[in-house]
């Protein structure tokens, strides 16, 4: 309904002339072309996000999911996530989404403080967020994520703790708990709000990690916390450098081909231009094959975010590169204290998690002379 000042997603304020049916037709045409690329493969998860998909009607989501199931073999127990805002109009659709086949809901709460929500440009209040969780439970959702941020404008340590305490009282299965960052091409980047000092943000993060641990949540990724067995399977695929299709304006996809090679693909960003081109090659804004250096860097950027890291077999299977080619830089990172090399798994150390960007610089391609 309105663009948030911190959001760098390819999202756009809704206009009266925007047509749900027309955009859905474009998604289905796009889907048909994408599924042709993965004939014979099995789908393990669906994630409907990237803006405010809860502005879609339940009938539209049903039609979309039906087309997916008709077009590709789906895993038993397929995880189907939909991102939703806690506004009243969207929350009233939760039962329809559940009936349509969505079985995991991700609610963008961000904060439970009136002032913080106002500064973030959110159009819901704390009461609506709490009510939305109740409506989700009434609709039958037993797999629920809440998005919550810290390091907000004017926020102090007690404010961050109160937000987290309220979230835990609502007993979600999963929490995405992450620091507000000022991304390029956002209103906040052009007009930065006063944010807490770095030392205070660090205290918030450590406070949150301890509080979530006491509440029964394990951190399995830099900003993802879950009760046992409730990790988001879709995001684990991203962070494990798995393959995925992307449909929709600005959507990205990654595909590994049987004869070798990894391709990145992305669609036109403008929703109207995308809708007009969907179903034809013109909807594809770009594509590129990853070089060896690209594949190593992108694998590390994802897999080292995971608390469990990765295995030798996973690296070789997902990149097509022999482990021997990266053994020496891994040893150097271990000697610097940034990496732990176990018999079965490689993971960032606690120090490496704190300085992940420094760790990843090791895998940047060398600058040309």
Secondary structure, 3 states (H helix, E strand, C coil): CCCCCCCCCCCCCCCCCCCHHHHHHHHHHHHHHHHHHHCCCEEEEEEECCCCHHHCCHHHHHHHHHHHHHHCEEEEEEEEEEEECCCHHHHCCHHHHHHHCCCEEEEEEECCCHHHHHHCCCCCCHHHHHHHHHHHHHCCCCCEEEEEEECCCCCCHHHHHHHHHHHHHCCCCEEEEEECCCCCCCHHHHCCCCCCCHHHHHHHHHHHHHHHHHCCCEEEECCEEECCCCCCHHHHHHHCCCCECCCCCCCEEEEECCCCCEEEEEECCCHHHHHHHCCCHHHEEEEEECCHHHHHHHHHHHHCCECCCEEHHHHHHHHCCCHHHHHHHHHHHHHCCCEEECCCEEEECHHHHHCHHHHHHHHCCCCCC
